[in-house]
Amino acid sequence: MIRNTSSRDASDLTWFKSSYSSGAETDSCVEIATQPGTIHVRDSKDVDGGRLAFAPSAWADFVPYAVRG
């Protein structure tokens, strides 16, 4: 399940990148922030742009596919 979110809803989030994003293309990464019940995702190159918000169960289903990438 993906939830709609706005920058107002997520203004006080603490964002972080993966520890794997320290290579030559460090600006090509997504950032995540967590809240109880929601995982927020944004593009690290456009921090004021659109964001996605996932239910924890949807995020948990996605992560194994991303790891294989």
C-alpha positions as CSV (number, residue, x, y, z in Angstrom):
1,M,0.0,0.0,0.0
2,I,1.3,3.4,-0.9
3,R,0.0,6.4,0.9
4,N,-0.3,10.0,-0.2
5,T,1.9,12.4,1.7
6,S,2.8,16.1,1.5
7,S,5.9,18.0,2.5
8,R,3.8,19.5,5.4
9,D,3.1,16.0,6.7
10,A,6.7,15.0,6.6
11,S,8.4,18.3,7.6
12,D,10.0,17.0,10.8
13,L,11.4,13.8,9.5
14,T,15.0,12.7,9.8
15,W,16.2,11.5,6.4
16,F,19.1,9.1,5.7
17,K,20.8,7.3,2.8
18,S,22.0,3.8,2.6
19,S,25.6,3.2,3.8
20,Y,26.1,1.7,0.3
21,S,25.7,5.2,-1.3
22,S,29.2,6.3,-0.8
23,G,30.5,5.4,-4.2
24,A,31.3,7.5,-7.3
25,E,27.6,8.4,-7.8
26,T,26.7,9.5,-4.2
27,D,24.0,11.8,-5.5
28,S,22.1,8.9,-7.2
29,C,20.3,7.6,-4.2
30,V,17.0,7.6,-2.5
31,E,16.6,8.6,1.1
32,I,14.2,7.2,3.7
33,A,12.7,8.4,6.9
34,T,10.6,6.4,9.2
35,Q,7.6,7.2,11.4
36,P,5.4,4.7,13.2
37,G,3.3,3.1,10.5
38,T,5.0,4.8,7.5
39,I,8.2,4.6,5.6
40,H,8.9,7.8,3.6
41,V,11.0,7.7,0.4
42,R,12.5,10.7,-1.6
43,D,15.1,11.3,-4.3
44,S,18.3,12.6,-2.8
45,K,18.9,14.9,-5.8
46,D,15.5,16.6,-5.4
47,V,14.7,16.7,-1.7
48,D,11.9,19.2,-2.2
49,G,10.3,17.1,-4.9
50,G,7.7,14.3,-4.7
51,R,7.8,11.7,-2.0
52,L,6.4,8.2,-1.6
53,A,5.0,6.8,1.7
54,F,4.7,3.1,2.3
55,A,3.1,1.0,4.9
56,P,5.8,-1.0,6.7
57,S,4.5,-4.3,5.3
58,A,4.8,-3.0,1.7
59,W,8.3,-1.7,2.4
60,A,9.3,-5.1,3.9
61,D,8.0,-6.8,0.7
62,F,10.0,-4.4,-1.5
63,V,13.4,-4.5,0.2
64,P,14.3,-8.1,-0.8
65,Y,13.8,-7.2,-4.5
66,A,16.0,-4.1,-4.1
67,V,18.8,-6.0,-2.4
68,R,19.0,-8.4,-5.4
69,G,19.4,-5.5,-7.8
